[in-house]
Amino acid sequence: MIRVLVALFLCIVSVAPAFAVNPDEVLADPALEARARAISAKLRCMVCQNQSIDDSNAELAKDLRLLVRERLENGDSDEAVIAYVVSRYGEFVLLKPRFEAKTLVLWGMPVVLLVLGTVTLVVAARRRGRRPAGAPLSKDEKEELDKLLGS
């Protein structure tokens, strides 16, 4: 039983995400390092595209991590660092897009789709409910059915 538990623990630990920040990148000041990690978690790796630069092993991600740390050491605020990276790489570098006029469609589309889906379901349910299942056939329907069955 202990072997099974140890094997299960090792399987779980082996699939845990491994952070790509190398020891030579870590800042000496723990507060600055925490800020750098928080910023890095918000920036997209332009090579991997679905990972933050904090999680990516790509060379570009490493360069961006070093750039973030360099800007923080120079005294930039978190917002200034993010603004600098966005000015160089565009809005796509942000894992979570900003809420602006040009991203309104991106942010509003889930709500619009939810409302349209709800309206569609309500209309379909009402149409289905107009004629109850198992209702008797009209005279015309009976005659048509007889023609089809050949009786």
VEXLOKOL-807809 format. One record per residue: x, y, z of N, C-alpha, C in turn; chain. Coordinates in steps of 0.001 Angstrom, whole numbers, padded with zeros to 6 digits. Example, Ala and Ser with C-alpha at 12.3 -4.5 7.8 and 13.67 -1.06 7.14 Angstrom:
BEGIN
+---------+---------+---------+---------+---------+---------+---------+---------+---------+-------+
!   neast !  nnorth !     nup !  caeast ! canorth !    caup !   ceast !  cnorth !     cup ! chain !
+---------+---------+---------+---------+---------+---------+---------+---------+---------+-------+
!  013190 ! -005690 !  007800 !  012300 ! -004500 !  007800 !  013200 ! -003300 !  007800 !     A !
!  012850 ! -002250 !  007080 !  013670 ! -001060 !  007140 !  012900 !  000030 !  007870 !     A !
+---------+---------+---------+---------+---------+---------+---------+---------+---------+-------+
***
This chain:
BEGIN
+---------+---------+---------+---------+---------+---------+---------+---------+---------+-------+
!   neast !  nnorth !     nup !  caeast ! canorth !    caup !   ceast !  cnorth !     cup ! chain !
+---------+---------+---------+---------+---------+---------+---------+---------+---------+-------+
!  000822 ! -001186 !  000000 !  000000 !  000000 !  000000 !  000872 !  001258 !  000000 !     A !
!  001970 !  001217 !  000745 !  002866 !  002377 !  000814 !  003506 !  002614 ! -000544 !     A !
!  003862 !  001549 ! -001236 !  004461 !  001698 ! -002572 !  003487 !  002372 ! -003536 !     A !
!  002233 !  002004 ! -003445 !  001221 !  002607 ! -004324 !  001086 !  004099 ! -004024 !     A !
!  001058 !  004437 ! -002744 !  000956 !  005848 ! -002360 !  002184 !  006644 ! -002797 !     A !
!  003359 !  006059 ! -002648 !  004586 !  006735 ! -003076 !  004587 !  006916 ! -004589 !     A !
!  004169 !  005892 ! -005321 !  004114 !  005988 ! -006779 !  003103 !  007045 ! -007210 !     A !
!  001958 !  007110 ! -006542 !  000943 !  008123 ! -006843 !  001478 !  009524 ! -006551 !     A !
!  002148 !  009674 ! -005443 !  002741 !  010978 ! -005091 !  003769 !  011400 ! -006129 !     A !
!  004609 !  010483 ! -006565 !  005620 !  010815 ! -007567 !  004988 !  011183 ! -008905 !     A !
!  003903 !  010516 ! -009255 !  003194 !  010868 ! -010497 !  002616 !  012273 ! -010413 !     A !
!  002027 !  012603 ! -009290 !  001432 !  013935 ! -009118 !  002510 !  015002 ! -009130 !     A !
!  003602 !  014766 ! -008444 !  004685 !  015745 ! -008393 !  005342 !  015924 ! -009757 !     A !
!  005429 !  014853 ! -010528 !  006112 !  014935 ! -011819 !  005328 !  015750 ! -012842 !     A !
!  004006 !  015868 ! -012700 !  003221 !  016655 ! -013643 !  003000 !  018085 ! -013164 !     A !
!  003502 !  018441 ! -012003 !  003383 !  019818 ! -011518 !  004196 !  020728 ! -012427 !     A !
!  003721 !  021955 ! -012654 !  004433 !  022849 ! -013563 !  005811 !  023217 ! -013018 !     A !
!  006778 !  023171 ! -013880 !  008144 !  023547 ! -013511 !  008392 !  024967 ! -013987 !     A !
!  008784 !  025820 ! -013087 !  009033 !  027197 ! -013471 !  010366 !  027300 ! -014192 !     A !
!  010404 !  028141 ! -015196 !  011569 !  028221 ! -016058 !  012574 !  029267 ! -015594 !     A !
!  012292 !  029945 ! -014515 !  013229 !  030964 ! -014041 !  014489 !  030264 ! -013548 !     A !
!  015610 !  030640 ! -014137 !  016885 !  030042 ! -013771 !  017459 !  030731 ! -012540 !     A !
!  018259 !  030029 ! -011765 !  018831 !  030622 ! -010558 !  019660 !  031885 ! -010827 !     A !
!  020295 !  031970 ! -012004 !  021100 !  033147 ! -012294 !  020241 !  034372 ! -012611 !     A !
!  018933 !  034184 ! -012798 !  018033 !  035297 ! -013080 !  017430 !  035883 ! -011808 !     A !
!  017435 !  035143 ! -010735 !  016760 !  035554 ! -009508 !  017463 !  036762 ! -008897 !     A !
!  016651 !  037751 ! -008518 !  017181 !  038960 ! -007900 !  017526 !  038708 ! -006433 !     A !
!  018493 !  039451 ! -005921 !  018912 !  039289 ! -004529 !  017837 !  039801 ! -003568 !     A !
!  017132 !  040861 ! -003956 !  016085 !  041441 ! -003125 !  014798 !  040628 ! -003282 !     A !
!  014325 !  039979 ! -002203 !  013123 !  039141 ! -002315 !  011880 !  039932 ! -002738 !     A !
!  011774 !  041189 ! -002322 !  010613 !  042002 ! -002691 !  010615 !  042281 ! -004195 !     A !
!  011780 !  042628 ! -004732 !  011880 !  042862 ! -006177 !  011640 !  041578 ! -006958 !     A !
!  012139 !  040469 ! -006447 !  011930 !  039186 ! -007121 !  010450 !  038819 ! -007143 !     A !
!  009760 !  039084 ! -006053 !  008320 !  038808 ! -006010 !  007572 !  039671 ! -007024 !     A !
!  007961 !  040942 ! -007137 !  007355 !  041827 ! -008139 !  007657 !  041336 ! -009550 !     A !
!  008891 !  040906 ! -009777 !  009278 !  040402 ! -011096 !  008474 !  039158 ! -011449 !     A !
!  008273 !  038273 ! -010488 !  007481 !  037062 ! -010743 !  006030 !  037418 ! -011053 !     A !
!  005486 !  038394 ! -010319 !  004095 !  038803 ! -010555 !  003933 !  039397 ! -011953 !     A !
!  004891 !  040210 ! -012370 !  004836 !  040804 ! -013715 !  005029 !  039723 ! -014767 !     A !
!  005983 !  038840 ! -014559 !  006266 !  037768 ! -015524 !  005063 !  036853 ! -015717 !     A !
!  004267 !  036679 ! -014680 !  003086 !  035830 ! -014784 !  002006 !  036470 ! -015649 !     A !
!  002090 !  037780 ! -015859 !  001091 !  038491 ! -016665 !  001491 !  038614 ! -018129 !     A !
!  002747 !  038295 ! -018448 !  003245 !  038483 ! -019813 !  003323 !  037158 ! -020559 !     A !
!  002888 !  037181 ! -021807 !  002837 !  035993 ! -022650 !  004191 !  035771 ! -023323 !     A !
!  004603 !  034521 ! -023388 !  005777 !  034160 ! -024173 !  005365 !  034231 ! -025635 !     A !
!  006061 !  035004 ! -026416 !  005703 !  035196 ! -027821 !  006044 !  033961 ! -028666 !     A !
!  006864 !  033080 ! -028134 !  007217 !  031848 ! -028841 !  006199 !  030759 ! -028510 !     A !
!  005923 !  030556 ! -027231 !  005005 !  029492 ! -026792 !  003544 !  029925 ! -026902 !     A !
!  003258 !  031151 ! -026681 !  001974 !  031830 ! -026810 !  000924 !  031423 ! -025791 !     A !
!  000975 !  030272 ! -025200 ! -000003 !  029932 ! -024178 !  000650 !  029763 ! -022811 !     A !
!  001855 !  030268 ! -022698 !  002560 !  030227 ! -021423 !  002997 !  031632 ! -021061 !     A !
!  003120 !  031858 ! -019767 !  003702 !  033122 ! -019343 !  005218 !  033028 ! -019526 !     A !
!  005869 !  034170 ! -019509 !  007329 !  034146 ! -019648 !  007972 !  033508 ! -018425 !     A !
!  007231 !  033476 ! -017319 !  007736 !  032857 ! -016097 !  007806 !  031336 ! -016246 !     A !
!  006933 !  030770 ! -017072 !  006869 !  029314 ! -017238 !  007628 !  028798 ! -018454 !     A !
!  008022 !  029689 ! -019353 !  008590 !  029269 ! -020629 !  010104 !  029128 ! -020570 !     A !
!  010617 !  028160 ! -021326 !  012066 !  027953 ! -021443 !  012644 !  028606 ! -022698 !     A !
!  011819 !  029283 ! -023484 !  012279 !  029888 ! -024729 !  013284 !  031016 ! -024446 !     A !
!  014185 !  031223 ! -025400 !  015203 !  032275 ! -025241 !  014561 !  033658 ! -025123 !     A !
!  013521 !  033908 ! -025919 !  012843 !  035201 ! -025853 !  012222 !  035414 ! -024482 !     A !
!  011650 !  034372 ! -023903 !  011070 !  034475 ! -022566 !  012154 !  034805 ! -021544 !     A !
!  013302 !  034186 ! -021676 !  014417 !  034482 ! -020762 !  014841 !  035936 ! -020916 !     A !
!  014931 !  036412 ! -022159 !  015304 !  037810 ! -022393 !  014280 !  038754 ! -021772 !     A !
!  013001 !  038417 ! -021892 !  011961 !  039264 ! -021301 !  012019 !  039231 ! -019778 !     A !
!  012282 !  038059 ! -019199 !  012421 !  037984 ! -017738 !  013568 !  038856 ! -017262 !     A !
!  014690 !  038799 ! -017993 !  015843 !  039634 ! -017626 !  015525 !  041118 ! -017797 !     A !
!  014786 !  041455 ! -018859 !  014391 !  042840 ! -019094 !  013504 !  043345 ! -017964 !     A !
!  012548 !  042541 ! -017536 !  011655 !  042915 ! -016436 !  012470 !  043167 ! -015175 !     A !
!  013390 !  042275 ! -014871 !  014203 !  042439 ! -013665 !  015114 !  043669 ! -013765 !     A !
!  015665 !  043905 ! -014937 !  016524 !  045078 ! -015142 !  015735 !  046366 ! -014926 !     A !
!  014518 !  046422 ! -015484 !  013691 !  047626 ! -015334 !  013302 !  047836 ! -013874 !     A !
!  013014 !  046746 ! -013161 !  012674 !  046874 ! -011745 !  013861 !  047354 ! -010926 !     A !
!  015052 !  046846 ! -011240 !  016252 !  047293 ! -010529 !  016538 !  048769 ! -010792 !     A !
!  016122 !  049263 ! -011965 !  016322 !  050672 ! -012296 !  015267 !  051571 ! -011660 !     A !
!  014326 !  050986 ! -010939 !  013355 !  051781 ! -010201 !  012007 !  051972 ! -010880 !     A !
!  011751 !  051296 ! -011979 !  010454 !  051422 ! -012652 !  009349 !  050782 ! -011805 !     A !
!  008146 !  051333 ! -011918 !  006994 !  050735 ! -011254 !  006541 !  049525 ! -012074 !     A !
!  005681 !  048719 ! -011482 !  005158 !  047546 ! -012187 !  004435 !  047971 ! -013462 !     A !
!  003621 !  049020 ! -013362 !  002874 !  049512 ! -014522 !  003814 !  050012 ! -015611 !     A !
!  004904 !  050674 ! -015214 !  005865 !  051193 ! -016191 !  006572 !  050048 ! -016923 !     A !
!  006879 !  048988 ! -016198 !  007537 !  047833 ! -016817 !  006600 !  047193 ! -017835 !     A !
!  005347 !  047003 ! -017438 !  004374 !  046400 ! -018346 !  004149 !  047300 ! -019553 !     A !
!  004038 !  048598 ! -019326 !  003837 !  049540 ! -020438 !  005028 !  049496 ! -021397 !     A !
!  006239 !  049374 ! -020871 !  007429 !  049310 ! -021714 !  007408 !  048053 ! -022592 !     A !
!  007077 !  046915 ! -021990 !  007046 !  045661 ! -022754 !  005930 !  045711 ! -023803 !     A !
!  004767 !  046263 ! -023438 !  003654 !  046377 ! -024388 !  004026 !  047311 ! -025533 !     A !
!  004764 !  048383 ! -025233 !  005154 !  049313 ! -026301 !  006096 !  048649 ! -027304 !     A !
!  006868 !  047681 ! -026857 !  007800 !  046992 ! -027751 !  007172 !  045805 ! -028477 !     A !
!  006237 !  045088 ! -027810 !  005708 !  043848 ! -028373 !  004209 !  043894 ! -028688 !     A !
!  003529 !  044942 ! -028297 !  002097 !  045065 ! -028569 !  001248 !  044435 ! -027482 !     A !
! -000061 !  044652 ! -027594 ! -001021 !  044166 ! -026591 ! -001033 !  042638 ! -026488 !     A !
! -000638 !  041960 ! -027546 ! -000675 !  040495 ! -027552 !  000230 !  039891 ! -026477 !     A !
!  001203 !  040648 ! -026009 !  002126 !  040134 ! -025005 !  001442 !  039971 ! -023640 !     A !
!  000294 !  040603 ! -023462 ! -000431 !  040475 ! -022197 ! -001287 !  039209 ! -022217 !     A !
! -001162 !  038392 ! -021175 ! -001983 !  037189 ! -021088 ! -003447 !  037545 ! -020869 !     A !
! -003713 !  038623 ! -020144 ! -005081 !  039086 ! -019903 ! -005208 !  040459 ! -020552 !     A !
! -005935 !  040557 ! -021670 ! -006035 !  041837 ! -022369 ! -006676 !  042911 ! -021494 !     A !
! -006305 !  044147 ! -021730 ! -006877 !  045269 ! -020994 ! -008296 !  045529 ! -021473 !     A !
! -009111 !  046087 ! -020600 ! -010486 !  046437 ! -020958 ! -010464 !  047842 ! -021552 !     A !
! -010519 !  047900 ! -022872 ! -010493 !  049163 ! -023603 ! -011538 !  049094 ! -024709 !     A !
! -011714 !  050206 ! -025412 ! -012697 !  050249 ! -026495 ! -012380 !  049218 ! -027575 !     A !
! -011104 !  049061 ! -027900 ! -010750 !  048124 ! -028965 ! -010854 !  046663 ! -028535 !     A !
! -010923 !  046393 ! -027241 ! -011088 !  045013 ! -026772 ! -012491 !  044765 ! -026240 !     A !
! -013399 !  045709 ! -026453 ! -014767 !  045572 ! -025957 ! -015452 !  044338 ! -026549 !     A !
! -015248 !  044083 ! -027828 ! -015844 !  042907 ! -028465 ! -015316 !  041636 ! -027799 !     A !
! -014023 !  041602 ! -027527 ! -013417 !  040432 ! -026888 ! -014044 !  040173 ! -025522 !     A !
! -014224 !  041225 ! -024740 ! -014781 !  041076 ! -023399 ! -016295 !  040880 ! -023422 !     A !
! -016982 !  041487 ! -024398 ! -018440 !  041417 ! -024426 ! -019006 !  040197 ! -025116 !     A !
! -018243 !  039558 ! -025977 ! -018752 !  038438 ! -026754 ! -019274 !  037283 ! -025895 !     A !
! -018629 !  036880 ! -024808 ! -019200 !  035794 ! -024001 ! -020586 !  036128 ! -023460 !     A !
! -020796 !  037374 ! -023056 ! -022099 !  037779 ! -022542 ! -023130 !  037746 ! -023666 !     A !
! -022771 !  038284 ! -024835 ! -023682 !  038292 ! -025987 ! -024058 !  036863 ! -026373 !     A !
! -023089 !  035973 ! -026443 ! -023361 !  034578 ! -026802 ! -024235 !  033883 ! -025759 !     A !
! -024026 !  034188 ! -024498 ! -024844 !  033607 ! -023437 ! -026293 !  034068 ! -023564 !     A !
! -026504 !  035351 ! -023811 ! -027861 !  035885 ! -023972 ! -028522 !  035276 ! -025207 !     A !
! -027809 !  035231 ! -026343 ! -028376 !  034648 ! -027563 ! -028724 !  033175 ! -027369 !     A !
! -027874 !  032430 ! -026705 ! -028144 !  031019 ! -026446 ! -029358 !  030831 ! -025558 !     A !
! -029494 !  031669 ! -024537 ! -030652 !  031586 ! -023644 ! -031938 !  031907 ! -024394 !     A !
! -031910 !  032968 ! -025204 ! -033088 !  033336 ! -025994 ! -033459 !  032206 ! -026954 !     A !
! -032482 !  031619 ! -027612 ! -032737 !  030510 ! -028534 ! -033374 !  029331 ! -027813 !     A !
! -032875 !  028978 ! -026642 ! -033445 !  027863 ! -025879 ! -034873 !  028154 ! -025436 !     A !
! -035142 !  029386 ! -025007 ! -036486 !  029752 ! -024570 ! -037459 !  029689 ! -025741 !     A !
! -037069 !  030240 ! -026896 ! -037935 !  030214 ! -028079 ! -038194 !  028769 ! -028511 !     A !
! -037170 !  027945 ! -028530 ! -037347 !  026547 ! -028934 ! -038256 !  025804 ! -027961 !     A !
! -038117 !  026077 ! -026674 ! -038963 !  025412 ! -025674 ! -040418 !  025843 ! -025821 !     A !
! -040647 !  027105 ! -026111 ! -042025 !  027582 ! -026300 ! -042658 !  026977 ! -027546 !     A !
! -041898 !  026884 ! -028630 ! -042434 !  026288 ! -029860 ! -042773 !  024819 ! -029645 !     A !
! -041938 !  024147 ! -028922 ! -042150 !  022727 ! -028663 ! -043360 !  022527 ! -027755 !     A !
! -043582 !  023465 ! -026875 ! -044673 !  023345 ! -025914 ! -046032 !  023685 ! -026486 !     A !
! -046123 !  024274 ! -027663 ! -047409 !  024659 ! -028253 ! -048264 !  023442 ! -028594 !     A !
! -047639 !  022422 ! -029126 ! -048385 !  021219 ! -029484 ! -047899 !  020075 ! -028597 !     A !
! -048730 !  019645 ! -027700 ! -048298 !  018592 ! -026784 ! -048062 !  017280 ! -027526 !     A !
! -047116 !  016534 ! -027035 ! -046815 !  015233 ! -027635 ! -047991 !  014291 ! -027405 !     A !
! -048312 !  013489 ! -028411 ! -049397 !  012525 ! -028275 ! -050772 !  013119 ! -028514 !     A !
! -050835 !  014335 ! -029057 ! -052132 !  014941 ! -029357 ! -052771 !  014152 ! -030500 !     A !
! -054108 !  014053 ! -030496 ! -054777 !  013299 ! -031562 ! -054583 !  013968 ! -032924 !     A !
! -054557 !  013141 ! -033970 ! -054377 !  013644 ! -035321 ! -055672 !  014282 ! -035824 !     A !
! -055485 !  015311 ! -036633 ! -056655 !  015922 ! -037260 ! -057142 !  015012 ! -038392 !     A !
! -058335 !  015334 ! -038943 ! -058898 !  014520 ! -040018 ! -057984 !  014504 ! -041236 !     A !
! -057433 !  015668 ! -041593 ! -056524 !  015761 ! -042745 ! -055250 !  014939 ! -042514 !     A !
! -054764 !  014973 ! -041296 ! -053547 !  014216 ! -040975 ! -053802 !  012705 ! -041046 !     A !
! -054986 !  012305 ! -040588 ! -055328 !  010880 ! -040656 ! -055416 !  010416 ! -042109 !     A !
! -056038 !  011236 ! -042964 ! -056165 !  010865 ! -044364 ! -054786 !  010775 ! -045029 !     A !
! -053907 !  011729 ! -044729 ! -052552 !  011715 ! -045287 ! -051797 !  010473 ! -044823 !     A !
! -051952 !  010122 ! -043553 ! -051297 !  008936 ! -043014 ! -051814 !  007683 ! -043697 !     A !
! -053116 !  007601 ! -043922 ! -053701 !  006447 ! -044610 ! -053154 !  006312 ! -046024 !     A !
! -053018 !  007444 ! -046710 ! -052460 !  007418 ! -048083 ! -051034 !  006873 ! -048062 !     A !
! -050255 !  007355 ! -047097 ! -048860 !  006930 ! -047017 ! -048724 !  005438 ! -046679 !     A !
! -049599 !  004960 ! -045823 ! -049527 !  003555 ! -045418 ! -050202 !  002637 ! -046431 !     A !
! -050939 !  003210 ! -047349 ! -051559 !  002404 ! -048393 ! -052789 !  001664 ! -047945 !     A !
! -053418 !  002125 ! -046889 ! -054621 !  001436 ! -046449 ! -055884 !  002109 ! -046903 !     A !
+---------+---------+---------+---------+---------+---------+---------+---------+---------+-------+
***
